[in-house]
Amino acid sequence: MCGIVGVLDHHGVDLQAVLPPMVQAMHHRGPDASGIWVDQQCGLALGHARLSILDLSPHGHQPMVSADGRYVVTYNGEIYNFAELRHELEQTGHRFRGHSDTEVLLAGISQWGVEAAISRCNGMFAFGLWDRTTRKLYLGRDRLGEKPLYYGRSGKTFFFASELKALKAYPSFRADISRNVVALLMRHMYVPSPYSIYQGIFKLPPGTILTLDFRDTERTARPVPYWTVKAIAERGAAQETKLSEKEAIDHLDHLLRGAVRLRMVADVPLGACLSGGIDSSTVVALMQAQSTRPIKTFSIGFNERSYDEAIYAKMVARHLGTEHTELYVSPEQAIAVIPLLPTMYDEPFADSSQIPTFLVSQLARRNVTVSLSGDGGDELFGGYTRYLYGRSILQGVGWMPMGFRRLLGKGINLTAPLIGDAVFRLMGAVLPIQQNTVDKLQKLARILKMDDKDSIYRNLLSHWEEPSTVVSGAVEPKSLLTDRAQWADLSDFTKRMMYLDTITYLPDDLLVKLDRASMAVSLEARLPLLDHRIVEFAWQVPISMKIRGRQGKWLLRQVLQRYVPHQLFDRPKMGFGIPMDSWLRGPLRDWAEELLDERRLDKEGVFHAKPIREKWVEHLSGKHDWSYLLWDVLMFQGWWNAHGRP
């Protein structure tokens, strides 16, 4: 994996001097080599920091010029079917100096054009491509958003990079935060696309290409999609597979084997992160089934039993015969990661599983350079608990008149602190509830009072329900979750939730978390479940093959059961989390108190202190677990503190 950067400037900037610091800012993404390519006459410069995975020779060096001299590319990612594409191109007369996928990408663009070539690629990638003939700059990103790409302007200069820290290294970069985006952060715990935390800087949406003409750099270019989840979801819903259950299991097994096999190609040591859950166990099982030697697997555990999946990972590893390494993390080790997070993520990011994700990446990097992971299975095959909640709520109370539902919700909300456990035992007969907490009861009470299915979904995944009451002077902007014009036309509520998660939570939370955590230690993470052929098939699979009763991922479970006994993975879903609730009352209390100090909040003026302080006091008292709300604020405060307030 690598880091890429580019600048297009017509005003005489010394690009030879500007680019090296921008590339150096991403040294962690590419510690093996770096390079820049400059066309001073056009004011165009491309930079690259290289982590060598395929073709470790100088023939893989970037930025790379095409054989015909027309195109120059700086590219981050892997094209897994590059050998197949190379063979096809050789049949048309192309010859290759080395055996990197970058060279194949350039030859493909020369042969078929930009969009047609990208559409043939099976992989994860982000790139900047300069056409020396037409003097056009192309930015592109993979279908699901596995690899990042930011772009924007500083004055009349256009630039792009894998990470914000590279853009910040540009001499005239303006670090003006957007309070409206901070409001989105408080709702989602991440900054959703296409926004960034900085005004005027954007994320290129997944599956799109942005084209910028040399003569018109000040025009607002719009990304154009070459592949969309929307189209795939609508087509899949209209043309559900006619395969029998046995045939669907066989077909998914075949697709998964192929996706895993492609992602096992590397010229460096390779392994996998194994949590013991369904997704990672499936990936590792298929890796081991196609390997002649034990696969290296890695997991971390916590001594707090409710957060520890390492015991399950060990059992799966033992059954499959992998070469397994585990590390039990102390609170001190995990907490030591917190000061690293602002630099690691560049913009505030408040998914607390960022900590174990970094730790398992760090563990894996001691032994391998490439690691496969199981992200994507929940969105594609119905694994999240909220899908079960949403279905159960509609089935359990959907028949009730709205007035009665509001009255019931009000009653639950008032009595929850007194009879929480008793009500949860009662509701357990209707809803798939696993934890007896007053906070979940009160969330249920809010949902009962809603008459709109989509509002129910939004409430299920919202942190601060009314971010504008927390962030001073903010108006929450439109996002993919509120702009229904961008939604797929799906009548089934569960499918709609899965679709929205795939275009929001997956690329903007899960994939950001994995990319930054793995790249921080120069580890390349690969995701077989996000092979676009699997995504397309998954959307053809009916809900009945995904969710049955109170259990999700039925089809994926059937595949895994061919390799691992069901008793090793058939258990309630666990999140990859940490005991943040108790840590904030214990070892993190002083750190949090300093960042949440009322006088400090008032002086800085970003947040309204009152609602935050109320949540902090209630959390410390043990009456509520507000750790997920407080972590949103703490991650912004920590990030802002590290990056310097204006």
C-alpha positions in Angstrom: 0.0 0.0 0.0 1.1 3.5 -0.6 0.5 7.2 -0.2 -0.3 9.5 -3.1 -0.3 13.2 -3.6 -0.7 15.7 -6.4 -0.7 19.5 -7.1 -2.0 21.5 -10.1 -1.0 25.1 -9.9 -0.6 27.7 -12.7 1.0 30.4 -10.6 4.7 29.6 -10.6 4.9 27.6 -7.4 8.2 25.7 -7.1 6.8 22.2 -7.3 10.1 20.5 -6.9 10.3 22.2 -3.4 6.6 21.8 -2.5 6.1 18.1 -3.2 8.8 16.4 -1.0 7.3 17.5 2.3 3.9 16.5 1.3 5.2 13.0 0.3 7.2 12.8 3.5 4.1 13.4 5.6 2.8 10.0 4.4 6.1 8.1 5.0 4.2 5.6 7.2 2.0 4.6 4.2 5.1 4.0 2.0 8.4 3.6 3.9 10.2 1.6 1.1 10.6 4.3 -1.5 9.4 7.7 -2.6 9.3 9.7 -5.8 7.9 12.8 -7.5 7.2 13.7 -11.1 6.9 17.3 -12.3 5.7 19.0 -15.4 6.6 22.6 -14.4 5.3 24.0 -17.7 1.8 22.7 -16.9 2.1 23.3 -13.1 1.5 19.7 -12.4 3.3 17.5 -9.9 2.6 14.0 -8.6 4.2 12.4 -5.6 4.3 8.8 -4.2 5.4 7.0 -1.0 5.7 3.3 -1.7 5.1 0.2 0.4 6.4 -2.5 -1.9 4.0 -5.5 -2.2 4.2 -6.6 -5.8 7.4 -6.2 -8.0 9.8 -5.1 -5.3 12.3 -4.1 -8.1 12.7 -0.5 -9.4 10.3 -1.4 -12.2 7.5 -0.8 -9.7 8.7 2.7 -8.8 6.1 5.5 -8.9 5.0 7.9 -10.2 5.1 5.8 -13.3 4.9 6.8 -17.0 3.0 4.6 -19.4 5.0 2.8 -22.2 3.6 5.2 -24.8 4.6 8.2 -22.7 1.1 9.6 -22.6 0.0 8.9 -19.0 1.6 9.4 -15.7 0.1 7.9 -12.6 0.5 7.9 -8.8 -1.4 5.0 -7.5 -2.3 3.5 -4.1 -3.8 0.0 -3.9 -3.9 -3.4 -5.4 -5.5 -4.7 -8.6 -6.0 -8.3 -7.8 -6.9 -9.5 -11.3 -3.8 -7.7 -12.8 -2.4 -11.0 -14.1 -5.5 -11.7 -16.1 -5.6 -8.2 -17.5 -1.9 -8.3 -18.3 -2.5 -11.5 -20.4 -5.3 -9.8 -22.2 -3.2 -6.8 -22.9 -0.3 -8.9 -24.1 -2.6 -10.5 -26.7 -3.1 -7.0 -28.1 0.6 -6.3 -28.4 1.5 -4.6 -25.1 4.9 -5.5 -23.5 5.8 -5.0 -19.9 9.1 -4.1 -18.2 8.2 -5.5 -14.8 5.3 -7.3 -13.1 3.6 -4.7 -11.1 -0.2 -4.0 -11.2 0.6 -0.3 -11.7 2.1 -1.0 -15.1 -0.9 -3.1 -16.1 -3.2 -0.3 -15.0 -1.4 2.2 -17.3 -1.4 -0.2 -20.2 -5.1 -0.8 -19.7 -5.9 2.9 -19.7 -3.8 3.3 -22.9 -5.7 0.5 -24.5 -9.3 1.1 -23.3 -9.5 4.5 -21.8 -9.8 5.6 -18.1 -13.4 4.5 -17.2 -13.4 1.3 -19.2 -10.0 0.2 -17.7 -11.1 1.0 -14.2 -14.3 -0.9 -14.7 -12.3 -4.0 -15.6 -10.2 -3.8 -12.4 -11.0 -6.0 -9.4 -9.3 -4.3 -6.5 -8.9 -1.5 -4.0 -7.3 1.7 -5.2 -7.1 5.4 -5.4 -5.1 7.2 -8.1 -4.2 10.5 -9.7 -3.6 10.2 -13.5 -2.2 12.9 -15.7 -3.0 12.8 -19.5 -0.1 14.6 -21.1 -1.9 14.8 -24.4 -5.3 16.3 -23.3 -3.8 17.9 -20.2 -6.5 16.4 -18.0 -6.1 15.2 -14.4 -8.2 12.2 -13.4 -8.8 11.2 -9.8 -10.4 7.8 -9.2 -11.4 5.6 -6.3 -12.4 1.9 -5.9 -16.0 0.8 -5.9 -16.6 0.5 -2.1 -14.1 3.1 -0.8 -11.4 0.9 0.6 -8.6 3.3 -0.2 -8.9 7.0 0.7 -8.6 10.1 -1.5 -9.0 13.8 -0.4 -9.1 16.7 -2.7 -9.7 20.4 -2.6 -8.2 23.9 -3.2 -5.9 26.3 -1.5 -6.6 29.6 -3.2 -6.3 28.8 -6.9 -4.2 25.7 -6.4 -5.9 22.3 -6.7 -4.4 19.3 -4.8 -5.2 15.8 -3.7 -3.7 13.2 -1.3 -4.4 9.9 0.5 -4.4 11.7 3.8 -5.1 15.2 5.1 -1.7 15.5 6.7 -0.1 15.6 3.2 -2.4 18.5 2.2 -1.7 20.3 5.4 2.0 20.2 4.4 1.2 22.5 1.4 2.5 26.0 2.3 -0.8 27.9 1.9 -3.1 25.3 3.3 -6.0 26.8 5.4 -7.0 24.7 8.4 -10.5 26.1 8.8 -12.7 23.6 10.5 -16.4 23.3 9.6 -18.7 23.5 12.6 -21.5 22.0 10.5 -19.3 19.0 9.9 -18.6 18.7 13.6 -22.4 18.4 14.0 -22.3 15.4 11.7 -19.4 13.9 13.7 -21.6 14.1 16.8 -24.3 12.2 15.1 -22.3 9.5 13.4 -19.0 9.4 15.3 -17.2 9.9 12.0 -17.1 12.6 9.3 -19.3 11.3 6.4 -18.5 11.7 2.7 -18.1 13.9 0.8 -17.2 16.2 3.7 -13.9 16.5 5.6 -13.4 18.4 8.9 -11.8 21.3 6.9 -13.8 23.7 4.8 -13.2 23.3 1.1 -11.6 19.8 1.4 -13.6 16.8 0.3 -13.5 13.0 0.1 -13.8 11.6 -3.4 -16.9 9.3 -3.2 -16.3 5.6 -3.8 -16.8 4.3 -7.3 -16.3 7.7 -9.0 -13.9 9.5 -11.3 -13.2 13.2 -11.1 -11.8 14.9 -14.2 -10.1 18.3 -14.0 -9.1 20.2 -17.2 -5.7 21.9 -17.2 -7.3 25.1 -18.6 -10.1 25.2 -16.1 -8.7 24.5 -12.6 -11.0 26.9 -10.9 -14.2 25.2 -12.1 -16.0 23.0 -9.6 -15.5 19.5 -11.0 -18.1 16.9 -10.1 -17.2 13.2 -9.5 -18.9 10.9 -12.0 -19.8 7.4 -10.9 -18.6 4.3 -12.9 -20.2 1.8 -10.4 -22.8 2.4 -7.7 -24.2 0.3 -4.8 -27.5 2.0 -5.7 -27.7 0.4 -9.2 -26.5 -3.0 -7.8 -29.0 -3.0 -5.0 -31.9 -2.0 -7.2 -31.0 -4.6 -9.9 -30.5 -7.3 -7.2 -33.9 -6.5 -5.6 -35.6 -6.7 -9.0 -33.8 -9.8 -10.1 -33.4 -12.0 -7.0 -31.5 -15.2 -7.6 -33.5 -18.3 -8.5 -30.8 -20.6 -7.0 -31.9 -23.1 -4.4 -30.4 -22.8 -1.0 -27.8 -25.5 -1.8 -26.9 -23.8 -5.1 -26.6 -20.4 -3.4 -24.3 -21.8 -0.7 -22.2 -23.5 -3.4 -22.0 -20.3 -5.5 -21.1 -18.1 -2.5 -18.4 -20.6 -1.5 -17.0 -20.5 -5.1 -17.0 -16.7 -5.1 -15.4 -16.4 -1.7 -12.7 -18.9 -2.6 -11.8 -17.0 -5.7 -11.8 -13.6 -3.9 -9.5 -15.0 -1.1 -7.2 -16.7 -3.6 -6.7 -13.4 -5.6 -5.9 -11.5 -2.3 -3.3 -14.1 -1.3 -0.9 -13.0 -4.1 2.0 -11.0 -2.7 5.8 -10.9 -2.9 6.0 -10.3 0.9 4.8 -12.3 4.0 1.1 -12.6 4.3 -1.4 -13.4 7.1 -4.8 -12.6 8.5 -6.4 -10.9 11.5 -8.7 -13.4 13.2 -11.4 -12.3 15.7 -13.2 -15.7 15.9 -16.3 -14.2 14.4 -18.1 -15.4 11.3 -16.5 -13.0 8.8 -12.8 -13.3 9.8 -13.2 -17.1 10.4 -14.6 -17.5 6.9 -11.7 -15.6 5.4 -9.1 -17.6 7.3 -10.8 -20.9 6.6 -10.7 -20.3 2.9 -7.1 -19.1 3.1 -6.0 -22.2 4.9 -8.0 -24.4 2.5 -6.0 -23.0 -0.4 -2.6 -23.0 1.3 0.0 -25.7 1.6 1.4 -24.3 4.8 -0.1 -22.9 8.0 -1.5 -19.4 7.6 -0.3 -16.8 10.1 -3.2 -15.5 12.1 -3.3 -12.8 14.7 -5.8 -11.8 17.5 -5.8 -9.6 20.6 -7.8 -10.1 23.7 -8.9 -8.3 26.8 -9.1 -9.6 30.4 -12.6 -8.2 30.6 -14.6 -11.3 29.6 -17.5 -9.4 27.9 -15.0 -7.8 25.4 -12.7 -10.8 24.8 -13.0 -12.7 21.5 -9.5 -14.1 21.6 -10.7 -17.3 23.2 -12.9 -18.0 20.2 -10.2 -17.0 17.7 -7.8 -19.5 19.4 -10.4 -22.3 19.0 -10.9 -21.5 15.3 -7.2 -21.3 14.7 -6.6 -24.6 16.4 -9.3 -26.3 14.4 -7.9 -24.9 11.1 -4.3 -25.5 12.0 -3.1 -21.9 11.5 0.1 -20.5 13.0 -1.6 -18.4 15.6 -0.3 -15.4 17.6 -2.4 -13.7 20.3 -1.7 -10.8 22.6 -3.7 -10.0 25.7 -3.8 -6.2 26.0 -3.7 -4.4 29.4 -5.6 -1.2 29.9 -2.3 0.6 30.0 -1.3 -0.7 26.6 -4.6 0.3 25.1 -4.7 3.7 26.7 -1.2 4.4 25.4 -2.7 4.4 21.9 -5.0 7.3 22.6 -2.3 10.1 22.1 -1.5 8.6 18.7 -5.1 8.8 17.4 -5.2 12.5 16.3 -2.2 12.1 14.0 -3.2 8.6 12.8 -6.7 9.7 11.7 -6.0 13.3 10.6 -9.6 14.3 11.3 -11.7 13.5 14.4 -12.8 9.9 14.4 -14.7 8.5 17.4 -15.2 4.8 16.8 -13.5 3.4 19.9 -12.7 0.1 18.2 -10.0 2.2 16.4 -7.8 1.2 19.4 -8.0 -2.6 19.2 -7.9 -2.3 15.4 -4.5 -0.5 15.7 -3.2 -3.0 18.2 -4.0 -6.1 16.1 -2.5 -4.4 13.1 0.6 -3.6 15.1 0.8 -7.2 16.2 0.4 -8.6 12.7 3.0 -6.2 11.3 5.7 -7.8 13.4 5.4 -10.9 11.2 3.7 -10.0 7.9 3.3 -7.1 5.5 -0.1 -8.0 4.1 -3.1 -9.1 6.2 -6.5 -10.2 5.1 -9.6 -9.1 7.1 -13.3 -9.9 7.2 -14.9 -6.4 6.9 -18.1 -6.2 4.9 -20.0 -9.3 5.9 -22.5 -7.6 8.2 -23.6 -5.1 5.6 -23.9 -7.6 2.8 -25.4 -10.6 4.7 -27.5 -9.0 7.4 -25.2 -9.3 10.5 -25.9 -6.1 12.5 -28.1 -6.3 15.5 -29.9 -3.2 14.3 -31.4 -5.2 11.4 -32.9 -7.6 13.9 -34.1 -4.7 16.1 -35.7 -2.9 13.2 -37.5 -6.0 12.0 -38.6 -7.0 15.5 -39.8 -3.5 16.3 -42.0 -3.4 13.2 -43.3 -6.9 13.8 -43.8 -6.4 17.5 -45.4 -3.0 17.7 -46.1 -2.0 14.1 -49.8 -3.0 14.5 -50.3 -0.6 17.4 -52.1 2.7 16.8 -49.6 5.6 16.8 -51.2 7.2 19.9 -50.8 4.0 21.9 -47.2 3.6 20.8 -46.4 7.2 21.9 -48.1 6.5 25.2 -46.2 3.3 25.7 -42.9 5.0 24.8 -43.6 7.7 27.3 -44.3 5.2 30.0 -41.2 3.2 29.3 -39.1 6.3 29.4 -40.4 7.4 32.7 -40.2 4.0 34.4 -37.0 2.7 32.8 -34.7 3.7 35.7 -36.9 1.9 38.2 -38.0 -1.3 36.3 -35.3 -1.6 33.6 -34.4 -5.2 34.2 -38.0 -6.4 34.5 -39.1 -4.6 31.3 -36.1 -5.9 29.4 -37.0 -9.5 30.5 -40.5 -8.9 29.2 -39.4 -7.3 26.0 -36.9 -10.0 25.4 -39.8 -12.2 24.2 -40.3 -9.8 21.3 -36.9 -8.2 20.7 -33.4 -9.7 20.3 -32.1 -7.9 23.4 -28.8 -9.1 24.8 -27.9 -6.5 27.5 -30.2 -5.3 30.3 -29.5 -1.6 30.3 -31.7 1.4 31.0 -30.1 3.2 28.1 -31.4 0.7 25.6 -34.8 0.9 27.1 -34.9 4.6 26.7 -33.7 4.3 23.1 -36.6 1.9 22.5 -39.0 4.4 24.0 -37.8 7.0 21.5 -38.2 4.6 18.6 -41.8 3.7 19.7 -42.8 7.3 19.2 -41.7 7.4 15.6 -44.1 6.8 12.7 -41.5 6.7 10.0 -39.4 3.6 9.3 -36.4 5.6 8.1 -36.5 7.7 11.3 -36.2 4.5 13.3 -33.1 3.5 11.4 -31.6 6.9 11.8 -32.3 6.8 15.5 -30.7 3.3 15.8 -27.4 4.6 14.6 -27.4 8.2 15.9 -25.2 9.1 18.8 -26.2 12.7 19.8 -29.8 12.9 18.6 -29.8 16.7 18.1 -26.2 17.6 17.3 -27.1 21.3 16.8 -27.9 21.5 20.5 -24.3 20.3 21.3 -22.3 22.2 18.7 -22.3 25.9 18.9 -23.5 27.8 15.8 -23.9 24.6 13.7 -26.5 23.6 11.2 -26.3 19.9 10.4 -25.8 19.7 6.6 -27.4 17.2 4.2 -25.8 13.8 4.0 -26.4 10.5 2.3 -28.6 9.5 5.2 -30.9 12.5 4.8 -30.7 13.0 1.0 -33.3 10.5 -0.1 -32.7 11.3 -3.7 -29.5 9.3 -3.4 -31.2 6.3 -1.9 -31.8 3.1 -3.7 -35.5 2.3 -4.5 -35.9 -0.6 -2.0 -39.3 -1.3 -0.5 -38.0 -3.7 2.1 -36.9 -1.8 5.3 -34.1 -4.2 6.2 -32.6 -4.0 2.7 -32.8 -0.3 2.9 -30.9 -0.3 6.2 -28.3 -2.6 4.7 -28.0 -0.4 1.6 -27.5 2.8 3.7 -24.9 1.1 5.9 -23.0 0.0 2.8 -22.8 3.6 1.4 -22.2 5.4 4.7 -21.0 3.4 7.7 -18.9 0.9 5.7 -16.7 3.4 3.8 -16.7 6.3 6.2 -16.2 4.4 9.5 -15.1 0.8 9.1 -12.8 1.2 6.1 -11.4 4.5 7.4 -10.7 2.8 10.7 -8.9 -0.1 9.1 -7.0 1.9 6.5 -5.5 4.4 9.0 -4.8 1.8 11.7 -3.1 -0.6 9.3 -1.2 2.1 7.4 0.0 3.6 10.6 2.2 0.5 11.0 2.8 0.1 7.2 0.5 -3.0 7.0 -1.6 -3.6 3.9 -5.1 -4.8 4.7 -7.1 -6.7 2.1 -10.8 -7.4 2.2 -12.1 -10.4 0.3 -15.7 -10.0 1.2 -15.7 -6.6 -0.6 -14.8 -8.2 -4.0 -17.4 -6.5 -6.2 -18.6 -9.9 -7.6 -19.5 -10.9 -4.0 -21.3 -7.6 -3.4 -23.3 -8.0 -6.6 -24.3 -11.6 -5.8 -25.2 -10.7 -2.2 -27.7 -8.1 -3.4 -29.4 -10.8 -5.5 -29.8 -13.0 -2.4 -33.3 -12.8 -0.8 -33.6 -11.6 2.8 -34.8 -15.1 3.8 -31.3 -16.4 3.0 -29.7 -13.7 5.1 -31.8 -13.3 8.2 -33.7 -16.2 9.8 -35.5 -15.7 13.1 -33.2 -13.9 15.5 -30.0 -14.6 13.6 -28.3 -12.9 10.7 -25.8 -14.0 8.0 -27.5 -17.3 7.5 -26.0 -17.9 4.0 -22.5 -17.0 5.2 -22.8 -19.3 8.2 -23.7 -22.2 5.9 -20.4 -21.6 3.9 -18.3 -21.4 7.1 -19.9 -24.5 8.5 -18.3 -26.5 5.7 -14.9 -25.6 7.2 -15.5 -24.9 10.9 -17.9 -26.7 13.3 -20.9 -24.4 14.1 -20.3 -24.6 17.8 -17.1 -22.7 17.4 -18.8 -19.6 15.9 -22.5 -19.9 16.6 -22.9 -17.4 19.4 -24.3 -13.8 19.9 -22.5 -11.1 17.9 -19.7 -9.2 19.8 -18.4 -5.9 18.7 -14.7 -5.3 18.4 -14.7 -3.0 21.3 -13.0 -1.9 24.5 -14.5 -1.3 28.0 -14.7 2.5 27.5 -17.5 2.9 30.0 -15.4 1.8 32.9 -12.2 3.3 31.6 -13.7 6.8 31.6 -14.7 6.3 35.2 -11.3 5.0 36.0 -7.9 5.3 34.3 -9.1 7.8 31.7 -11.1 10.0 34.1 -8.4 12.7 34.6 -7.7 12.9 30.9 -11.4 13.2 30.0 -12.0 15.7 32.8 -9.4 18.1 31.4 -10.9 18.0 27.9 -14.4 18.3 29.2 -13.8 21.0 31.7 -16.7 23.5 31.6 -14.6 26.6 31.5 -12.5 25.2 28.7 -15.5 24.3 26.6 -17.0 27.7 27.1 -13.8 29.4 26.2 -13.2 27.4 23.1 -16.7 28.0 21.9 -17.2 24.9 19.7 -19.5 23.1 22.1 -22.3 24.0 24.4 -20.9 22.9 27.7 -24.2 22.2 29.6 -25.4 19.1 27.8 -21.9 17.6 27.7 -21.3 18.2 31.4 -24.7 16.7 32.2 -23.8 13.5 30.4 -20.3 13.5 32.0 -21.8 13.8 35.6 -24.4 11.1 34.9 -21.8 8.8 33.4 -19.4 9.2 36.4 -22.3 8.4 38.8 -22.9 5.1 37.0 -26.6 5.9 36.3 -26.0 5.8 32.6 -23.4 4.6 30.1 -22.8 7.7 28.0 -19.3 6.6 26.9 -20.2 6.6 23.2 -21.5 10.2 23.3 -18.6 11.4 25.4 -16.1 9.7 23.2 -17.3 11.7 20.2 -16.6 15.0 22.1 -13.3 13.7 23.5 -12.0 12.6 20.1 -12.7 16.1 18.6 -11.1 17.8 21.6 -8.1 15.5 21.5 -7.7 16.0 17.7 -8.2 19.8 17.9 -5.7 20.0 20.8 -3.1 18.0 18.8 -3.6 19.9 15.5 -3.6 23.3 17.0 -6.5 25.6 17.5 -6.7 28.7 15.3 
